């Protein structure tokens, strides 16, 4: 079963979008990375792991944190990724970490027809 990796950050409605993506499909595991200001505010799921980061860090620093957080945890060659929430800086850090781990990605999002692989 595919794992989901997503940013959970500021922006009107983006957190709700991410939660609907999580609930909209069956995932092997869900890995979120979120601003430290969200600590204790994200409803947990049994298969969810959350990395709280300092968004003031550089792209390289964020990417290293994300890479270390995910290293050895992904059992497949590709993951589902959702970039709806978060900043460009956070997205670049996540993409860099995934590429350095050698993972392929499938973009997933909530659509009018439900959660879909794009």
Order of alpha helices (4+ residues) and beta strands (2+ residues): beta-alpha-beta-beta-alpha-beta-alpha-beta-beta
